[in-house]
């Protein structure tokens, strides 16, 4: 009877050990599944963030293409603007009287070109003589000491500059005084 009792105890202990092993296996499996879930959740969140970043980048690139896509064409039209402006600037009063219709046509063409450029976000940078040189907007073509001016003042404007929305399309070309302050 003692043997049967010992065998029953041994069997109970074996059953309990099996249950503990099964419980430990289940706990290990649960830990593995939780770790896998956490890894998949992390990968999902990263993928979601990458998709959102790609969407924002695409939107920003679309806006930039819309705003600045015409910059090459605009830049190519600026010499036409410059030449029309020069033609009007060199015309004498006598030439204006003799060829009034031609001068008017050039003026109208320049106005139309200016209107089209403005419509597409191109605005002129028109420094005046005496303005302070700004390297963000102007390109110094020469420096000269000119009495009655301060160093850094614009003393001559060769060509107007242009902005495309908030970007510099072409700097204004200017001459700058190098006269030291007295």
Backbone as ProteinMPNN parsed JSONL, in Angstrom:
{"seq_chain_A": "XXXXXXXXXXXXXXXXXXXXXXXXXXXXXXXXXXXXXXXXXXXXXXXXXXXXXXXXXXXXXXXXXXXXXXXXXXXXXXXXXXXXXXXXXXXXXXXXXXXXXXXXXXXXXXXXXXXXXXXXXXXXXXXXXXXXXXXXXXXXXXXXXXXXXXXXXXXXXXXXXXXXXXXXXXXXXXXXXXXXXX", "coords_chain_A": {"N_chain_A": [[0.806, -1.164, 0.0], [1.969, 1.165, 0.715], [3.69, 1.374, -1.368], [1.914, 1.794, -3.435], [0.876, 4.189, -2.583], [3.165, 5.764, -2.682], [3.664, 5.597, -5.386], [1.438, 6.857, -6.349], [1.88, 9.36, -5.338], [4.233, 9.952, -6.705], [3.252, 9.888, -9.29], [1.436, 12.026, -9.148], [3.223, 14.062, -8.66], [4.643, 13.955, -11.02], [2.616, 14.572, -12.827], [2.098, 17.142, -11.95], [4.535, 18.338, -12.533], [4.517, 18.091, -15.283], [2.363, 19.763, -15.847], [3.426, 22.18, -14.926], [5.571, 22.413, -16.702], [4.106, 22.602, -19.07], [2.728, 24.959, -18.53], [4.896, 26.669, -18.342], [5.837, 26.488, -20.969], [3.639, 27.595, -22.29], [3.745, 30.172, -21.21], [6.233, 30.984, -22.177], [5.685, 30.874, -24.907], [3.683, 32.824, -25.027], [5.191, 35.075, -24.303], [6.924, 35.145, -26.526], [5.075, 35.62, -28.593], [4.095, 38.1, -27.788], [6.448, 39.638, -28.031], [6.836, 39.41, -30.773], [4.5, 40.673, -31.643], [4.973, 43.267, -30.64], [7.226, 43.947, -32.16], [6.124, 43.871, -34.759], [4.213, 45.878, -34.469], [5.878, 48.085, -34.05], [7.231, 48.112, -36.542], [5.032, 48.605, -38.183], [4.255, 51.171, -37.273], [6.538, 52.641, -37.986], [6.47, 52.317, -40.766], [4.071, 53.586, -41.306], [4.766, 56.202, -40.516], [6.794, 56.7, -42.392], [5.257, 56.637, -44.732], [3.615, 58.864, -44.313], [5.565, 60.87, -44.253], [6.497, 60.634, -46.895], [4.196, 61.394, -48.251], [3.96, 64.083, -47.407], [6.391, 65.07, -48.424], [5.979, 64.66, -51.156], [3.814, 66.4, -51.564], [5.016, 68.856, -50.933], [7.001, 68.925, -52.948], [5.327, 69.007, -55.174], [4.072, 71.509, -54.807], [6.35, 73.161, -54.992], [7.159, 72.598, -57.606], [4.994, 73.632, -58.944], [5.17, 76.357, -58.228], [7.838, 77.065, -58.875], [8.483, 75.83, -61.222], [8.506, 77.128, -63.672], [10.845, 78.548, -63.734], [13.128, 78.306, -65.363], [12.197, 79.034, -67.925], [11.341, 81.624, -67.299], [13.799, 82.793, -66.583], [15.052, 82.641, -69.055], [13.555, 84.49, -70.482], [14.267, 86.931, -69.44], [16.519, 88.3, -70.705], [15.204, 89.256, -72.988], [13.437, 91.091, -71.865], [15.399, 92.836, -70.817], [16.582, 93.782, -73.212], [14.445, 95.091, -74.503], [13.985, 97.088, -72.61], [16.476, 98.432, -72.738], [16.358, 99.366, -75.388], [14.325, 101.255, -75.225], [15.47, 102.982, -73.361], [17.679, 104.103, -74.721], [16.61, 105.504, -76.773], [16.348, 108.596, -78.307], [14.851, 111.886, -77.884], [14.324, 112.933, -80.384], [14.292, 110.619, -81.991], [12.129, 109.372, -80.818], [10.09, 111.084, -81.569], [10.153, 110.842, -84.36], [9.665, 108.118, -84.782], [7.281, 107.356, -83.426], [5.171, 105.444, -83.347], [6.57, 103.035, -83.48], [8.103, 103.158, -81.122], [6.019, 103.228, -79.282], [4.984, 100.661, -79.737], [7.113, 99.058, -78.833], [7.105, 99.824, -76.138], [4.55, 98.897, -75.386], [4.93, 96.152, -75.798], [6.92, 95.62, -73.895], [5.471, 96.256, -71.571], [3.487, 94.262, -71.699], [5.061, 91.93, -71.519], [6.129, 92.333, -68.954], [3.75, 92.213, -67.497], [2.977, 89.523, -67.931], [5.137, 88.173, -66.754], [4.851, 89.059, -64.096], [2.355, 87.989, -63.501], [3.035, 85.34, -63.254], [4.515, 85.284, -60.949], [6.987, 86.541, -61.052], [8.904, 89.16, -60.046], [10.308, 92.432, -60.327], [13.54, 93.533, -59.179], [14.436, 96.542, -58.399], [16.854, 98.471, -57.806], [17.81, 101.729, -56.605], [19.92, 104.511, -57.356], [22.072, 105.336, -54.77], [20.891, 103.677, -52.916], [21.533, 101.143, -50.442], [23.928, 98.624, -50.915], [22.994, 95.254, -51.235], [23.988, 92.103, -50.773], [22.38, 89.882, -51.037], [20.519, 90.473, -52.922], [21.73, 91.944, -54.915], [24.338, 92.144, -57.379], [27.604, 93.055, -57.392], [29.247, 94.73, -59.888], [31.362, 96.372, -60.196], [33.588, 98.398, -58.21], [33.964, 101.71, -57.154], [35.542, 104.724, -56.202], [33.642, 107.372, -55.333], [33.138, 110.71, -54.975], [31.129, 112.203, -52.436], [29.579, 110.059, -51.789], [28.885, 107.141, -49.752], [30.737, 104.275, -48.66], [29.59, 101.232, -49.984], [27.237, 102.157, -51.047], [24.96, 102.136, -53.785], [26.004, 103.125, -56.943], [25.572, 102.94, -59.598], [23.238, 101.386, -61.781], [23.133, 98.571, -63.667], [21.57, 96.384, -64.698], [18.236, 95.35, -63.942], [17.238, 93.219, -61.256], [15.562, 90.085, -60.537], [12.946, 88.431, -58.78], [11.554, 85.241, -58.179], [8.702, 84.48, -56.897], [9.591, 83.876, -53.728], [12.226, 83.432, -54.191], [15.479, 84.211, -55.429], [15.793, 85.036, -58.728], [17.41, 86.342, -60.544], [20.154, 88.378, -59.741], [20.23, 91.958, -59.291], [22.398, 93.865, -61.261], [24.969, 95.953, -60.297], [26.917, 98.957, -59.713], [29.169, 99.834, -57.134], [29.923, 102.088, -54.52], [33.146, 102.75, -53.227], [34.08, 104.577, -51.559], [35.599, 105.636, -48.653], [34.228, 106.284, -45.398], [34.134, 109.676, -44.337]], "CA_chain_A": [[0.0, 0.0, 0.0], [2.887, 2.277, 0.743], [4.187, 1.503, -2.741], [0.865, 2.415, -4.224], [0.804, 5.57, -2.153], [4.347, 6.437, -3.244], [3.478, 5.674, -6.836], [0.415, 7.874, -6.577], [2.551, 10.644, -5.112], [5.159, 10.158, -7.824], [2.42, 10.215, -10.468], [0.933, 13.375, -8.908], [4.363, 14.978, -8.842], [4.942, 13.947, -12.458], [1.545, 15.334, -13.465], [2.29, 18.541, -11.606], [5.718, 18.79, -13.282], [4.073, 18.25, -16.668], [1.541, 20.967, -15.89], [4.341, 23.32, -14.803], [6.283, 22.509, -17.988], [3.141, 23.098, -20.055], [2.479, 26.36, -18.193], [6.105, 27.408, -18.722], [5.825, 26.536, -22.436], [2.624, 28.579, -22.665], [4.259, 31.497, -20.831], [7.292, 31.291, -23.149], [5.016, 31.143, -26.187], [3.019, 34.117, -24.873], [6.254, 36.095, -24.365], [7.38, 35.21, -27.912], [4.014, 36.248, -29.381], [4.093, 39.523, -27.413], [7.629, 40.264, -28.646], [6.556, 39.493, -32.215], [3.488, 41.723, -31.779], [5.626, 44.561, -30.43], [8.08, 44.205, -33.331], [5.248, 44.186, -35.887], [3.614, 47.185, -34.191], [6.94, 49.062, -34.301], [7.419, 48.191, -37.997], [3.837, 49.247, -38.73], [4.321, 52.603, -36.954], [7.599, 53.215, -38.823], [5.96, 52.349, -42.136], [3.066, 54.647, -41.312], [5.491, 57.483, -40.476], [7.452, 56.862, -43.691], [4.224, 56.965, -45.713], [3.217, 60.252, -44.058], [6.675, 61.715, -44.72], [6.489, 60.599, -48.36], [3.057, 62.208, -48.681], [4.318, 65.487, -47.194], [7.45, 65.399, -49.377], [5.33, 64.751, -52.463], [3.012, 67.631, -51.578], [5.96, 69.974, -50.989], [7.59, 68.922, -54.289], [4.298, 69.444, -56.112], [3.943, 72.957, -54.642], [7.552, 73.797, -55.537], [7.114, 72.483, -59.067], [3.978, 74.578, -59.391], [5.658, 77.721, -58.05], [9.163, 77.342, -59.435], [8.69, 75.048, -62.443], [8.735, 78.012, -64.81], [12.013, 79.405, -63.5], [14.031, 78.271, -66.523], [11.582, 79.869, -68.958], [11.402, 83.01, -66.826], [15.187, 83.232, -66.691], [15.342, 82.808, -70.488], [12.847, 85.685, -70.974], [14.827, 88.158, -68.873], [17.268, 89.082, -71.696], [14.234, 89.939, -73.853], [13.038, 92.243, -71.06], [16.541, 93.764, -70.775], [16.777, 94.4, -74.528], [13.356, 96.048, -74.717], [14.252, 98.211, -71.705], [17.608, 99.19, -73.306], [15.904, 100.05, -76.605], [13.578, 102.439, -74.804], [16.363, 103.903, -72.647], [18.62, 104.802, -75.613], [15.883, 106.287, -77.781], [16.395, 110.046, -78.063], [13.574, 112.577, -78.099], [14.144, 113.042, -81.836], [13.881, 109.299, -82.479], [10.773, 109.131, -80.302], [9.169, 111.889, -82.39], [10.121, 110.31, -85.729], [9.151, 106.745, -84.831], [6.385, 107.277, -82.266], [4.424, 104.183, -83.381], [7.53, 101.965, -83.149], [8.407, 103.29, -79.693], [4.819, 102.805, -78.565], [4.918, 99.195, -79.851], [8.116, 98.49, -77.924], [6.601, 100.055, -74.785], [3.441, 97.965, -75.148], [5.502, 94.804, -75.697], [7.582, 95.555, -72.592], [4.409, 96.203, -70.554], [2.854, 92.933, -71.767], [6.027, 90.976, -70.968], [6.152, 92.576, -67.504], [2.482, 91.702, -66.971], [3.021, 88.056, -67.95], [6.095, 87.753, -65.729], [4.242, 89.325, -62.792], [1.263, 87.008, -63.351], [3.642, 84.06, -62.886], [5.28, 85.411, -59.719], [8.291, 87.162, -61.263], [8.843, 90.582, -59.723], [11.616, 93.067, -60.511], [14.32, 94.155, -58.105], [14.862, 97.789, -59.044], [17.551, 99.349, -56.867], [18.009, 103.107, -57.049], [21.226, 105.064, -57.015], [22.061, 105.79, -53.385], [20.468, 102.579, -52.047], [22.619, 100.354, -49.871], [24.185, 97.346, -51.581], [22.545, 94.063, -50.509], [24.524, 90.952, -51.524], [21.326, 88.896, -51.255], [19.705, 90.9, -54.057], [22.53, 92.662, -55.907], [25.663, 91.639, -57.746], [28.476, 94.198, -57.656], [30.035, 94.548, -61.102], [32.594, 97.128, -59.977], [33.618, 99.336, -57.1], [34.662, 102.942, -57.518], [35.466, 105.806, -55.214], [32.872, 108.478, -55.897], [32.941, 111.735, -53.942], [29.741, 112.478, -52.062], [28.876, 108.806, -51.488], [29.461, 106.316, -48.689], [31.078, 102.911, -49.077], [28.44, 100.328, -49.978], [26.079, 102.734, -51.728], [24.867, 101.847, -55.216], [26.273, 104.347, -57.72], [25.084, 102.712, -60.954], [22.441, 100.171, -61.962], [23.258, 98.081, -65.039], [20.343, 95.644, -65.024], [17.353, 95.016, -62.829], [17.204, 91.827, -60.843], [14.197, 89.544, -60.481], [12.599, 87.381, -57.817], [10.46, 84.337, -58.547], [8.056, 84.336, -55.583], [10.518, 84.282, -52.669], [13.581, 83.025, -54.584], [16.188, 85.097, -56.345], [15.911, 84.501, -60.085], [18.62, 86.979, -61.056], [20.445, 89.578, -58.956], [20.413, 93.22, -59.999], [23.833, 94.142, -61.405], [25.154, 97.336, -59.873], [28.223, 99.472, -59.322], [29.107, 100.174, -55.715], [30.927, 103.054, -54.067], [34.143, 102.274, -52.273], [34.565, 105.76, -50.845], [35.537, 105.43, -47.195], [33.511, 107.333, -44.639], [35.079, 110.725, -43.934]], "C_chain_A": [[0.877, 1.267, 0.0], [3.437, 2.485, -0.661], [3.149, 2.182, -3.617], [0.745, 3.893, -3.878], [1.986, 6.356, -2.718], [4.21, 6.597, -4.745], [2.45, 6.75, -7.165], [1.026, 9.258, -6.365], [3.503, 10.957, -6.256], [4.387, 10.556, -9.076], [1.874, 11.63, -10.343], [2.033, 14.41, -9.13], [4.706, 15.069, -10.317], [3.884, 14.747, -13.213], [1.722, 16.826, -13.206], [3.491, 19.107, -12.386], [5.352, 19.01, -14.75], [3.227, 19.519, -16.814], [2.404, 22.221, -15.791], [5.118, 23.522, -16.1], [5.358, 23.081, -19.06], [2.855, 24.582, -19.807], [3.693, 27.212, -18.595], [6.189, 27.536, -20.243], [4.816, 27.574, -22.929], [3.101, 30.001, -22.353], [5.351, 31.925, -21.809], [6.688, 31.644, -24.501], [4.319, 32.504, -26.151], [4.047, 35.247, -24.952], [6.746, 36.262, -25.804], [6.35, 35.93, -28.788], [3.934, 37.749, -29.056], [5.271, 40.256, -28.054], [7.417, 40.439, -30.15], [5.521, 40.589, -32.483], [4.116, 43.112, -31.653], [6.514, 44.929, -31.617], [7.23, 44.594, -34.545], [4.588, 45.559, -35.699], [4.633, 48.287, -34.473], [7.164, 49.231, -35.806], [6.238, 48.889, -38.661], [3.894, 50.758, -38.503], [5.396, 53.295, -37.797], [7.135, 53.348, -40.276], [4.916, 53.449, -42.291], [3.735, 56.023, -41.325], [6.19, 57.745, -41.812], [6.444, 57.25, -44.771], [3.768, 58.416, -45.547], [4.306, 61.219, -44.529], [6.725, 61.761, -46.246], [5.336, 61.445, -48.908], [3.386, 63.696, -48.549], [5.392, 65.928, -48.19], [6.873, 65.56, -50.784], [4.518, 66.022, -52.615], [3.923, 68.856, -51.706], [6.6, 70.069, -52.386], [6.589, 69.388, -55.344], [4.136, 70.962, -56.047], [5.147, 73.683, -55.243], [7.569, 73.729, -57.058], [6.102, 73.467, -59.641], [4.498, 76.015, -59.322], [6.916, 78.005, -58.851], [9.463, 76.574, -60.725], [8.995, 75.91, -63.652], [9.983, 78.866, -64.679], [12.962, 79.421, -64.694], [13.487, 79.154, -67.648], [11.655, 81.344, -68.562], [12.808, 83.573, -66.983], [15.562, 83.475, -68.155], [14.66, 84.044, -71.078], [13.458, 86.993, -70.475], [15.712, 88.935, -69.854], [16.36, 89.823, -72.678], [13.763, 91.207, -73.139], [14.154, 93.296, -71.081], [16.699, 94.5, -72.104], [15.677, 95.406, -74.85], [13.575, 97.3, -73.856], [15.397, 99.075, -72.264], [17.183, 99.983, -74.54], [15.153, 101.328, -76.243], [14.492, 103.463, -74.126], [17.28, 104.691, -73.583], [17.916, 105.655, -76.67], [15.9, 107.763, -77.392], [15.01, 110.649, -78.298], [13.277, 112.691, -79.597], [13.676, 111.714, -82.425], [12.461, 108.981, -82.021], [9.746, 109.898, -81.138], [9.027, 111.282, -83.782], [9.47, 108.938, -85.8], [8.236, 106.486, -83.628], [5.642, 105.94, -82.211], [5.339, 103.01, -82.99], [7.841, 101.986, -81.651], [7.215, 102.835, -78.858], [4.672, 101.283, -78.602], [5.908, 98.513, -78.921], [7.655, 98.658, -76.473], [5.472, 99.091, -74.432], [3.955, 96.53, -74.984], [6.174, 94.617, -74.338], [6.545, 95.463, -71.471], [3.743, 94.83, -70.523], [3.782, 91.866, -71.182], [6.096, 91.109, -69.448], [4.892, 92.016, -66.855], [2.495, 90.174, -66.892], [3.979, 87.544, -66.874], [5.498, 87.926, -64.333], [3.137, 88.316, -62.494], [1.806, 85.659, -62.872], [4.611, 84.184, -61.712], [6.655, 86.023, -59.867], [8.148, 88.66, -61.011], [10.234, 91.197, -59.84], [12.229, 93.551, -59.197], [14.926, 95.387, -58.762], [15.56, 98.698, -58.038], [17.71, 100.747, -57.464], [19.41, 103.545, -56.647], [21.118, 105.667, -55.617], [21.581, 104.723, -52.416], [21.704, 101.85, -51.521], [22.717, 99.02, -50.598], [23.756, 96.202, -50.672], [23.021, 92.842, -51.286], [23.496, 89.846, -51.765], [20.505, 89.204, -52.507], [20.507, 91.512, -55.196], [23.838, 91.936, -56.176], [26.509, 92.851, -58.119], [29.336, 93.885, -58.88], [31.359, 95.317, -61.014], [32.448, 97.952, -58.715], [34.396, 100.553, -57.557], [34.488, 103.959, -56.406], [34.755, 106.976, -55.874], [32.623, 109.5, -54.796], [31.451, 111.959, -53.676], [28.935, 111.224, -51.772], [29.582, 108.109, -50.332], [29.778, 104.942, -49.258], [29.835, 102.035, -48.971], [27.194, 100.902, -50.609], [26.13, 102.353, -53.206], [25.059, 103.157, -55.97], [25.852, 104.184, -59.181], [24.308, 101.401, -60.993], [22.562, 99.764, -63.423], [22.004, 97.341, -65.496], [19.536, 95.414, -63.756], [17.519, 93.541, -62.497], [15.755, 91.368, -60.78], [14.094, 88.454, -59.433], [11.501, 86.524, -58.44], [9.853, 83.915, -57.216], [9.056, 84.801, -54.526], [11.964, 83.888, -52.97], [14.174, 84.028, -55.563], [16.33, 84.403, -57.69], [17.184, 85.04, -60.733], [18.902, 88.209, -60.21], [20.516, 90.807, -59.854], [21.923, 93.469, -60.088], [24.048, 95.631, -61.191], [26.642, 97.659, -59.712], [28.096, 100.012, -57.923], [30.236, 101.139, -55.369], [31.881, 102.401, -53.078], [34.726, 103.422, -51.47], [34.48, 105.517, -49.353], [34.808, 106.594, -46.539], [34.505, 108.378, -44.181], [34.808, 111.228, -42.553]], "O_chain_A": [[0.557, 2.276, -0.627], [3.631, 3.619, -1.1], [3.475, 3.04, -4.438], [0.542, 4.737, -4.751], [1.82, 7.485, -3.179], [4.599, 7.621, -5.306], [2.59, 7.467, -8.156], [0.736, 10.201, -7.101], [3.57, 12.094, -6.722], [4.804, 11.439, -9.825], [1.849, 12.366, -11.329], [1.808, 15.476, -9.703], [5.027, 16.149, -10.814], [4.207, 15.508, -14.125], [1.531, 17.659, -14.092], [3.444, 20.248, -12.846], [5.8, 19.967, -15.381], [3.365, 20.255, -17.791], [2.153, 23.208, -16.482], [5.306, 24.652, -16.549], [5.761, 23.929, -19.856], [2.752, 25.366, -20.75], [3.547, 28.318, -19.115], [6.573, 28.59, -20.75], [5.092, 28.332, -23.858], [2.884, 30.92, -23.142], [5.398, 33.083, -22.223], [7.121, 32.59, -25.159], [4.36, 33.251, -27.129], [3.799, 36.265, -25.598], [6.962, 37.385, -26.258], [6.714, 36.754, -29.628], [3.729, 38.569, -29.951], [5.113, 41.367, -28.561], [7.767, 41.47, -30.725], [5.653, 41.346, -33.445], [3.833, 44.01, -32.445], [6.551, 46.088, -32.032], [7.569, 45.529, -35.271], [4.427, 46.31, -36.661], [4.293, 49.309, -35.069], [7.274, 50.355, -36.294], [6.419, 49.672, -39.593], [3.619, 51.538, -39.416], [5.187, 54.412, -38.27], [7.38, 54.364, -40.927], [4.892, 54.154, -43.299], [3.311, 56.91, -42.066], [6.183, 58.871, -42.309], [6.734, 58.089, -45.624], [3.56, 59.117, -46.537], [4.012, 62.254, -45.127], [6.969, 62.82, -46.824], [5.493, 62.132, -49.917], [3.125, 64.478, -49.464], [5.317, 67.028, -48.738], [7.238, 66.485, -51.511], [4.531, 66.651, -53.673], [3.645, 69.772, -52.479], [6.725, 71.161, -52.939], [6.956, 70.08, -56.293], [4.068, 71.631, -57.078], [4.989, 74.698, -55.922], [7.951, 74.693, -57.722], [6.329, 74.061, -60.696], [4.292, 76.798, -60.25], [7.046, 79.076, -59.444], [10.57, 76.658, -61.257], [9.679, 75.459, -64.571], [10.161, 79.816, -65.441], [13.542, 80.463, -65.001], [14.23, 79.93, -68.249], [11.987, 82.201, -69.38], [12.987, 84.694, -67.458], [16.304, 84.408, -68.459], [15.136, 84.59, -72.074], [13.188, 88.054, -71.039], [15.659, 90.165, -69.836], [16.713, 90.904, -73.149], [13.699, 92.275, -73.748], [13.907, 94.477, -71.326], [16.925, 95.71, -72.119], [15.955, 96.465, -75.414], [13.375, 98.424, -74.317], [15.303, 100.303, -72.264], [17.593, 101.129, -74.72], [15.331, 102.361, -76.887], [14.311, 104.669, -74.296], [17.627, 105.832, -73.279], [18.557, 106.434, -77.374], [15.513, 108.127, -76.281], [14.118, 109.998, -78.842], [12.13, 112.563, -80.023], [12.771, 111.685, -83.259], [11.684, 108.385, -82.766], [8.647, 109.398, -81.381], [7.924, 111.211, -84.325], [8.793, 108.626, -86.779], [8.411, 105.505, -82.905], [5.5, 105.363, -81.133], [4.926, 102.109, -82.26], [7.839, 100.943, -80.998], [7.379, 102.144, -77.853], [4.277, 100.678, -77.605], [5.583, 97.507, -78.292], [7.799, 97.738, -75.667], [5.432, 98.537, -73.333], [3.471, 95.786, -74.132], [6.016, 93.574, -73.704], [6.713, 94.686, -70.53], [3.467, 94.295, -69.449], [3.335, 90.997, -70.434], [6.119, 90.105, -68.736], [4.958, 91.413, -65.784], [2.067, 89.601, -65.89], [3.663, 86.589, -66.164], [5.625, 87.041, -63.487], [3.005, 87.846, -61.364], [1.115, 84.924, -62.165], [5.437, 83.297, -61.496], [7.427, 86.03, -58.908], [7.37, 89.342, -61.678], [11.227, 90.558, -59.494], [11.531, 93.921, -58.253], [15.83, 95.274, -59.589], [14.933, 99.597, -57.476], [17.739, 100.914, -58.683], [20.0, 103.006, -55.711], [20.186, 106.416, -55.322], [21.828, 104.833, -51.215], [22.786, 101.943, -52.101], [21.706, 98.371, -50.863], [24.103, 96.172, -49.492], [22.499, 92.572, -52.367], [23.713, 88.969, -52.601], [19.876, 88.316, -53.082], [20.019, 91.591, -56.324], [24.366, 91.219, -55.327], [26.174, 93.588, -59.047], [30.063, 92.892, -58.898], [32.342, 94.963, -61.665], [31.345, 98.174, -58.216], [35.387, 100.425, -58.275], [33.442, 104.043, -55.763], [35.233, 107.508, -56.876], [31.972, 109.194, -53.798], [30.629, 111.907, -54.59], [27.73, 111.309, -51.534], [30.715, 108.437, -49.981], [29.157, 104.502, -50.226], [29.112, 102.093, -47.976], [26.181, 100.209, -50.704], [27.204, 102.26, -53.8], [24.394, 104.156, -55.698], [25.781, 105.165, -59.92], [24.67, 100.431, -60.326], [22.151, 100.505, -64.317], [21.447, 97.639, -66.553], [20.079, 95.3, -62.657], [17.891, 92.73, -63.345], [14.833, 92.166, -60.95], [15.018, 87.668, -59.225], [10.628, 87.032, -59.143], [10.421, 83.093, -56.497], [9.341, 85.994, -54.434], [12.83, 83.997, -52.102], [13.479, 84.606, -56.399], [16.911, 83.322, -57.786], [17.932, 84.307, -61.379], [17.998, 89.012, -59.976], [20.826, 90.7, -61.04], [22.64, 93.302, -59.101], [23.397, 96.463, -61.822], [27.489, 96.774, -59.594], [27.066, 100.575, -57.551], [31.356, 101.015, -55.866], [31.483, 101.615, -52.219], [35.738, 103.266, -50.786], [33.403, 105.221, -48.835], [34.777, 107.714, -47.049], [35.586, 108.044, -43.697], [35.515, 112.112, -42.069]]}, "name": "protein", "num_of_chains": 1, "seq": "XXXXXXXXXXXXXXXXXXXXXXXXXXXXXXXXXXXXXXXXXXXXXXXXXXXXXXXXXXXXXXXXXXXXXXXXXXXXXXXXXXXXXXXXXXXXXXXXXXXXXXXXXXXXXXXXXXXXXXXXXXXXXXXXXXXXXXXXXXXXXXXXXXXXXXXXXXXXXXXXXXXXXXXXXXXXXXXXXXXXXX"}
